[in-house]
Amino acid sequence: MKGIGKKVSEVVKKEEQKFDGELKNIDILIKDIEKLYPLEKPSYTFPLVDTIGKTYYNTLNRSMA
C-alpha cells in the first residue's frame, strides 16, 4: 500500500499536466501586465505624526504663554 504522500504527489503531477499550458499562459500574461503597470508599493514622503512630541511641545508652549 502506497503512502498518502505518494498518492498526493501523483495526483498533483497529473493535475499539473492537465493545466500546464494554461499556467504558462497565465505567467506570460502576468509578466506582460507587470511591464505595463509595475507592481510596487507606493512610497510616501509625508512625515509620520509625532503625537508624543506634539503633546509635549504644546504643553511647553501653553505653560510659557
N, C-alpha and C positions, 0 to 999 in steps of 0.2 A: 504494500500500500504506500502510495506517494504521500509526502508531507504536504501540509496545507500551503506552505511557502512555494513549493514547486508548482502546485496546481495554479496558484495565483499568478506566478510569473509566466506560466504557459498561456493563461487566459489574457494577460496583459500583452504579451507578444502577438497573439492572434488579433487582438483588437487594434494594436498599433499598425499592423499590416493593412487592416481594412481602411484606416483613416490616414495613412502615411502621406498620400498625395495631397489631401486636404490640409493637413498640418503644414506641409511645405508652402502651400499657397497662402495660408494664414500668416506664416512667418514672413514671407515676402511682402504681404500687404502691410504688416506692422512696421517693417523696415522702411517701406515707402512713406507711410504716414509720419514716421519719426524724421525722415528727411524734410518733409514739408513743414511739420509742426514739431519742433524739438520738445521732448517731454522732460522739462526741468522744473524744479520747484522755483517759484518766483522769489527773488531776493528783495527785501525791503530795506530802505535806508532810514526809516523813521527810528528815532531813539526810543528805547523802552521807557515806560512810565516808572519813575522812581518814587514810589509812594512814601517810603520811609524818609528819604531825604527831603522830599517835598513837604511833608508834615513837619519835620524838624526845622526847616527853613522858614515855614510860615509861623511857627511858634516863636522863633527868634525875632522875626520882623514885627510881630504883634507886641512882644514884650518891650521892644526898643521904641516903638511909636508912641 
